[in-house]
Amino acid sequence: MQTPQLPDLPLFQTIAAAAAAQGASAYVIGGFVRDLALNRPSKDVDVVCVGDGIALAQEVSRRLPGRPRVTVFKNFGTAMLPTPDIEVEFVGARRESYRAESRKPEVEAGTLEEDLARRDFTINALGLSLNEADFGALVDRYDGIGDLARKLIRTPLDPDITFSDDPLRMLRAVRFAAQLNFDIEPDTFDALARNKERIKIVSQERITTEINKMLLVPKPSYGFKLLFSSGLLALIFPKMAGLHGVEKVGQHAHKDNFYHTLQVLDNVAAAGGGLWLRWAAVLHDIAKPATKRYDKRVGWTFHGHEDKGARWVPGIFTDFKLPLGEEMRQVQKLVKLHLRPIALVKEVVTDSAVRRLLFEAGDDIDRLMLLCRADITSKDHNRVARYLRNFDVVEQKLKEVEEKDSLRNFKPVITGEIIMETFGLKPSRAVGELKEALLEAILEGRVRNEYDEAFALLLELGHRQGLVPVAG
């Protein structure tokens, strides 16, 4: 593991000169130093000042061209200074003490050693000097460089104290392990499991932020397996933990839906799916435990799990403080429709079935097909290959029908207003039934979605129901 070197930026020399002028010591601490050692890009710099961090930020600003504006956060004792290259946050070195019922510490001015000791993990307790006497020298009191080389997540101090003081660090341990593909050191992991109940004092917003970060790593299953084996998942996402397990009756056993879900999630990630498609992967089978039934002839069934799961999505998004707008509706639609393309694969692919799928999926059809491909996780490689070849046929048919009928974001040309004006009706069940019958005719290909054809059918349908057009 290479020793991190400060980038050759004049800003760091300016901070060193400003600190010297104030008789203070300054260090770059934390994630920026870790990422330098790992050769990862990072643009956010944390500067710890043994002295007055806000005053140092203001002095640095006075020495920079244009005197960039310093934003001070008095409640946190920090100051933010934007520069063209990087954004720097200044804070005074501090020590912290915690009360049992809160993860918000009482903060006092402290030494550099006390500041490093309060850090969550050894790999984040690294520093580089910004002092003229030893400019660029590495500060590594807890062998963080060694843990980077060993690919290990470990706390600087007793992990029971670290996690009990601020339980969010338990999720951060898992998230860093997932992001960096590191192991959690055994004693640290054991303490994480022992202190899992402390997660209950952490706000849902902070928990959700960490979960979203875990979802966005290249192989998200790793983090969720750590959450499950530590017992944290059952506390922060019991419905997902409830997917785990296999029940067997005679020769009939179903697959473990927890590990299947994680495989689907990894497949979606490998295919480049974004955050909301990854949430759809997590939730696509979420209602299987609630719909599980045993049939002596066919074994285990999960009939209707896609509909029940879709109905659960708004509640899950509400619980997790996730957005309830277009993002939630997209996930709900993908969960509801995730079996439909698979059903097409098993049958002769008709234009009618494809039209219906295009109509219901709309702009999410490509995401839906990606999710469905990811959902093929059989250990029988020949079966997987056969299904994927069949998906190629379905996707080609989707393309052909879309080019011919333009059904993505399709809207029938005959609206409810036109139906009411034609027959002199008020909003009623009859209007809805006529709209539905017209839609069915278009999706079945009996008429095109063109005004004259569709209106002629409307008149015919109305005549069958004894409706007479009003004089226009």
C-alpha positions in Angstrom: 0.0 0.0 0.0 1.5 3.3 -1.1 1.9 6.2 1.4 -0.5 8.9 0.4 1.0 12.1 -1.0 -0.7 15.5 -0.9 -1.7 16.7 -4.4 0.4 19.5 -5.7 -2.2 22.2 -5.1 -1.3 25.8 -4.0 -4.3 25.6 -1.7 -2.5 23.3 0.7 0.5 25.6 0.9 -1.9 28.5 1.6 -3.5 26.6 4.5 -0.1 25.8 5.9 0.9 29.5 5.8 -2.4 30.6 7.3 -2.1 28.1 10.2 1.5 29.2 10.9 0.4 32.8 11.0 -2.3 31.9 13.6 0.1 29.7 15.6 -2.2 26.7 15.0 -1.6 23.2 13.6 -3.6 21.9 10.6 -4.0 18.4 9.1 -6.0 16.9 6.2 -7.8 14.1 7.9 -10.2 11.2 6.9 -11.7 10.1 3.7 -9.5 12.3 1.4 -6.4 10.7 2.8 -7.8 7.2 2.6 -8.8 7.8 -1.0 -5.4 9.1 -1.9 -3.9 5.9 -0.5 -6.4 3.8 -2.6 -5.9 6.0 -5.7 -9.6 6.8 -5.7 -10.9 10.2 -6.8 -12.0 12.5 -4.0 -12.9 16.2 -4.0 -14.0 16.8 -0.5 -11.3 17.7 2.0 -11.6 17.8 5.8 -9.0 20.0 7.6 -8.7 19.6 11.3 -7.2 22.5 13.1 -5.7 22.2 16.6 -7.1 25.6 17.5 -9.9 27.6 15.9 -11.0 25.9 12.7 -13.5 28.6 11.7 -10.9 31.4 12.2 -8.4 29.3 10.1 -11.0 29.0 7.3 -11.5 32.8 7.3 -7.8 33.4 7.2 -7.3 31.1 4.3 -10.1 32.8 2.4 -8.4 36.2 2.9 -5.3 34.8 1.2 -7.0 33.3 -1.8 -7.8 35.1 -5.1 -11.3 36.6 -5.0 -11.7 35.9 -1.3 -14.2 33.0 -1.6 -17.1 33.2 0.8 -16.8 31.1 4.0 -20.0 29.4 5.1 -20.0 28.9 8.9 -22.1 26.3 10.6 -21.9 27.5 14.3 -24.0 24.6 15.6 -21.4 22.1 14.3 -18.3 24.3 14.8 -17.4 23.9 11.1 -16.7 26.2 8.2 -17.0 25.4 4.4 -14.7 27.0 1.9 -15.3 26.3 -1.8 -12.4 26.6 -4.3 -12.3 25.8 -8.0 -10.5 22.5 -7.4 -12.0 21.1 -4.2 -14.3 22.0 -1.3 -12.7 22.2 2.1 -14.4 21.8 5.4 -12.5 23.2 8.4 -13.1 22.1 12.0 -11.3 22.4 15.3 -9.8 19.2 16.8 -12.3 17.9 19.3 -13.1 15.1 21.7 -16.7 13.8 22.1 -18.8 12.2 24.8 -22.2 10.5 24.3 -25.4 10.0 26.3 -27.0 6.5 26.1 -30.2 7.8 24.5 -28.6 9.9 21.7 -26.0 9.5 19.0 -25.4 13.3 19.1 -22.2 13.9 21.1 -21.3 16.6 23.5 -18.2 18.2 21.9 -15.2 19.9 23.5 -11.9 21.2 22.1 -9.3 18.5 22.0 -5.9 17.4 20.8 -5.1 15.8 17.5 -4.8 12.4 19.2 -8.3 12.8 20.7 -9.7 13.8 17.4 -8.2 10.8 15.6 -9.5 8.5 18.4 -13.1 9.6 17.9 -13.0 8.5 14.2 -15.2 5.6 13.2 -12.6 3.4 11.5 -8.8 3.2 11.3 -8.8 3.8 7.6 -10.6 7.1 8.2 -8.2 8.1 11.1 -5.4 9.0 8.7 -3.9 12.4 8.4 -1.4 14.5 6.3 0.3 17.4 8.0 -0.3 20.9 6.6 2.4 22.4 8.9 5.5 24.0 7.6 7.8 21.9 9.8 6.7 18.5 8.5 4.4 19.4 5.5 2.9 16.3 3.9 4.0 13.9 6.7 1.6 11.0 7.3 -0.2 10.8 10.7 -1.3 7.2 11.3 -1.8 6.4 15.0 -3.9 3.3 14.5 -2.3 1.5 11.5 -4.9 2.6 9.0 -2.5 2.2 6.1 -1.9 -1.4 7.3 -5.7 -2.0 7.4 -6.0 -0.6 3.9 -3.3 -3.1 2.7 -5.1 -5.9 4.6 -8.5 -4.7 3.2 -9.9 -4.6 6.7 -12.6 -2.4 8.4 -11.6 -2.0 12.1 -12.4 0.6 14.8 -9.6 2.6 16.3 -10.8 2.0 19.9 -13.0 -0.6 21.5 -15.7 -1.4 18.9 -18.4 -1.9 21.6 -17.8 1.7 22.7 -17.5 3.0 19.1 -20.8 1.4 18.0 -22.7 2.0 21.2 -21.8 5.7 21.1 -22.9 6.2 17.5 -24.8 3.2 16.1 -24.9 4.6 12.6 -21.2 3.5 12.5 -22.5 -0.1 12.3 -24.2 0.7 8.9 -21.1 2.7 7.8 -18.9 -0.4 8.6 -21.1 -2.5 6.3 -21.3 0.2 3.6 -17.5 0.7 3.6 -16.9 -3.0 3.4 -19.3 -3.2 0.4 -17.9 -0.1 -1.4 -14.3 -1.1 -1.0 -14.8 -4.9 -1.0 -13.1 -5.1 2.4 -13.7 -7.5 5.3 -14.9 -6.4 8.7 -12.3 -7.4 11.3 -13.8 -10.3 13.4 -13.9 -8.5 16.8 -15.4 -5.4 15.1 -18.1 -7.6 13.4 -18.9 -9.4 16.7 -19.3 -6.0 18.4 -21.6 -4.9 15.5 -23.8 -7.9 16.1 -23.8 -7.4 19.9 -24.8 -3.7 19.6 -27.4 -4.1 16.8 -30.3 -3.1 19.0 -28.7 0.4 19.3 -29.6 1.1 15.7 -33.1 2.0 17.0 -31.9 5.4 18.1 -30.7 6.3 14.6 -33.1 8.4 12.4 -34.7 6.6 9.4 -33.3 9.2 7.0 -29.7 8.3 8.0 -30.4 4.6 7.8 -31.9 5.0 4.3 -29.0 7.1 3.1 -26.6 4.2 4.0 -28.9 1.6 2.4 -29.0 3.6 -0.8 -25.2 3.8 -0.8 -25.0 0.0 -0.3 -27.5 -0.5 -3.2 -25.3 1.6 -5.5 -22.0 -0.4 -5.1 -20.9 -2.8 -8.0 -22.0 -5.9 -6.0 -24.7 -4.9 -3.5 -25.4 -8.4 -2.3 -22.2 -8.4 -0.1 -23.4 -5.6 2.1 -26.9 -7.1 2.5 -25.4 -10.5 3.5 -23.4 -8.7 6.2 -26.5 -6.9 7.4 -28.4 -10.2 7.5 -25.7 -12.2 9.3 -25.2 -9.5 11.9 -28.9 -9.3 12.7 -29.2 -5.7 11.6 -31.3 -6.4 8.5 -34.1 -7.9 10.6 -34.2 -4.6 12.6 -34.0 -2.1 9.7 -35.8 -4.1 7.0 -37.7 -7.0 8.4 -39.6 -7.7 5.2 -36.4 -8.3 3.3 -34.9 -10.4 6.1 -38.2 -12.4 6.1 -37.4 -13.6 2.5 -34.8 -15.9 4.0 -35.4 -19.6 4.4 -36.5 -22.7 2.6 -39.5 -24.9 3.5 -39.7 -28.5 2.3 -42.6 -30.9 2.2 -41.7 -34.3 0.7 -39.8 -33.7 -2.5 -41.1 -30.2 -2.8 -38.9 -27.3 -1.7 -38.9 -23.7 -2.9 -35.7 -21.6 -3.4 -34.4 -19.2 -0.8 -36.0 -16.0 -1.9 -33.5 -13.9 0.1 -30.5 -15.2 -1.8 -32.5 -15.2 -5.1 -33.3 -11.5 -4.5 -29.6 -10.7 -3.9 -28.6 -12.5 -7.1 -31.3 -10.5 -9.0 -29.9 -7.3 -7.4 -26.4 -8.1 -8.4 -27.5 -8.9 -12.0 -29.3 -5.6 -12.2 -26.2 -3.8 -10.9 -23.9 -5.6 -13.4 -26.3 -4.5 -16.2 -26.0 -0.9 -15.1 -29.4 -0.4 -13.5 -29.8 2.7 -11.5 -31.0 3.2 -7.9 -34.7 2.8 -8.5 -34.3 -0.3 -10.7 -32.2 -1.7 -7.9 -35.0 -1.0 -5.4 -37.3 -2.8 -7.8 -35.0 -5.8 -7.7 -35.0 -5.8 -3.9 -38.8 -5.6 -3.8 -39.9 -7.7 -6.8 -40.5 -10.8 -4.6 -41.0 -9.0 -1.3 -44.5 -10.4 -0.9 -43.6 -14.1 -1.5 -43.6 -15.0 2.2 -47.1 -13.5 2.5 -48.5 -15.4 -0.5 -46.7 -18.8 0.0 -49.0 -21.8 -0.3 -48.4 -25.5 -0.6 -50.3 -27.5 -3.2 -49.8 -31.3 -3.1 -49.8 -31.6 -6.9 -47.4 -28.7 -7.9 -45.6 -27.9 -4.7 -45.0 -24.4 -3.4 -46.8 -21.5 -5.0 -46.7 -17.7 -4.6 -49.8 -16.7 -6.6 -50.4 -12.9 -6.6 -47.1 -12.0 -5.0 -46.5 -9.4 -7.7 -49.8 -7.6 -7.0 -49.5 -7.7 -3.2 -45.8 -6.6 -3.5 -46.9 -3.7 -5.7 -49.5 -2.7 -3.1 -46.8 -2.7 -0.4 -44.4 -0.4 -2.3 -46.0 2.9 -1.2 -45.9 1.8 2.4 -42.3 0.6 2.2 -41.3 3.9 0.5 -43.1 5.9 3.2 -41.4 3.9 6.0 -38.0 4.4 4.4 -38.6 8.2 3.8 -38.0 7.6 0.1 -39.6 9.9 -2.5 -43.3 9.1 -3.1 -43.5 10.6 -6.6 -42.3 9.3 -10.0 -39.6 7.1 -8.4 -42.0 5.2 -6.2 -44.5 4.8 -9.1 -41.7 3.4 -11.3 -40.7 0.8 -8.7 -44.4 -0.1 -8.1 -45.0 -0.6 -11.8 -41.9 -2.8 -12.2 -42.8 -5.0 -9.2 -46.4 -5.4 -10.5 -45.3 -6.3 -14.1 -42.1 -8.3 -13.4 -43.8 -11.6 -14.3 -45.4 -10.5 -17.5 -42.4 -10.8 -19.9 -41.6 -14.2 -18.3 -45.1 -15.3 -19.1 -44.6 -14.2 -22.7 -41.4 -16.2 -22.9 -43.4 -19.3 -22.0 -46.1 -18.8 -24.6 -46.4 -18.0 -28.3 -45.7 -14.2 -28.5 -48.8 -12.6 -29.9 -49.1 -9.0 -31.1 -52.0 -8.5 -28.7 -49.9 -9.6 -25.6 -47.0 -7.4 -26.7 -49.3 -4.4 -27.2 -50.8 -4.9 -23.7 -47.3 -5.1 -22.1 -46.1 -2.0 -24.0 -49.3 -0.1 -23.0 -48.9 -1.0 -19.3 -45.1 -0.5 -19.0 -44.9 2.7 -21.1 -41.5 4.3 -20.8 -40.4 1.7 -18.2 -40.4 -1.2 -20.7 -36.6 -1.2 -21.1 -36.1 -1.3 -17.3 -38.8 -4.0 -17.0 -37.0 -6.2 -19.5 -33.7 -5.6 -17.8 -35.3 -6.6 -14.4 -36.8 -9.7 -16.0 -33.5 -10.9 -17.5 -31.9 -10.3 -14.1 -34.7 -12.5 -12.5 -33.5 -15.6 -14.3 -31.2 -17.1 -11.7 -31.6 -20.9 -12.1 -28.5 -23.1 -11.4 -29.3 -24.9 -14.7 -27.2 -22.8 -17.1 -28.9 -24.4 -20.1 -32.3 -23.3 -18.8 -31.0 -19.7 -18.2 -29.6 -19.6 -21.7 -32.9 -20.9 -23.2 -34.9 -18.2 -21.3 -32.5 -15.4 -22.3 -32.8 -16.5 -26.0 -36.5 -16.4 -25.7 -36.3 -12.9 -24.2 -34.4 -11.9 -27.3 -37.5 -13.0 -29.3 -39.8 -11.0 -27.0 -37.7 -7.9 -27.3 -37.6 -8.1 -31.0 -41.4 -8.4 -31.1 -41.6 -5.4 -28.7 -39.5 -3.4 -31.1 -41.6 -4.4 -34.1 -44.9 -3.7 -32.5 -43.7 -0.4 -31.0 -42.5 0.8 -34.4 -45.9 -0.2 -36.0 -48.3 0.9 -33.3 -46.4 3.5 -31.1 -47.8 2.1 -27.9 -45.2 3.4 -25.5 -47.1 6.2 -23.7 -50.1 5.3 -25.8 -53.4 7.2 -25.2 -56.6 6.2 -26.8 -57.9 8.8 -29.3 -61.4 8.4 -27.9 -61.5 10.0 -24.5 -64.2 9.9 -21.8 -65.2 13.5 -22.7 -65.8 12.4 -26.3 -67.9 9.5 -25.2 -70.0 11.7 -22.9 -70.5 14.3 -25.6 -71.4 11.7 -28.2 -74.2 10.1 -26.1 -75.1 13.0 -23.8 -73.9 11.1 -20.8 -72.6 12.2 -17.4 -69.6 10.5 -15.7 -70.8 7.0 -15.0 -70.0 3.3 -15.1 -71.4 3.2 -18.7 -68.7 5.7 -19.8 -66.0 3.6 -18.1 -67.2 0.4 -19.7 -67.2 2.0 -23.2 -63.6 3.3 -22.6 -62.5 -0.1 -21.5 -64.1 -1.8 -24.5 -62.4 0.6 -26.9 -59.1 0.1 -25.2 -59.4 -3.7 -25.4 -60.3 -3.5 -29.1 -57.2 -1.4 -29.9 -54.9 -3.6 -27.8 -56.3 -6.7 -29.5 -55.7 -5.2 -32.9 -59.3 -5.2 -34.0 -59.2 -1.4 -34.7 -56.3 1.0 -35.0 -55.9 3.9 -32.6 -57.1 6.3 -35.3 -60.2 8.6 -34.7 -62.4 7.4 -37.6 -62.0 3.7 -36.9 -62.2 4.1 -33.1 -65.3 6.4 -33.3 -67.1 4.0 -35.7 -66.6 1.2 -33.1 -67.8 3.5 -30.3 -71.1 4.1 -32.2 -71.4 0.3 -32.6 -70.7 -0.4 -29.0 -73.1 2.3 -27.9 -75.9 1.0 -30.2 -75.5 -2.5 -28.5 -76.2 -0.8 -25.1 -79.2 1.1 -26.4 -77.4 4.4 -26.5 -78.3 7.0 -29.2 -75.9 9.7 -30.3 -77.2 13.2 -29.5 -77.5 15.7 -32.2 -74.4 17.8 -32.5 
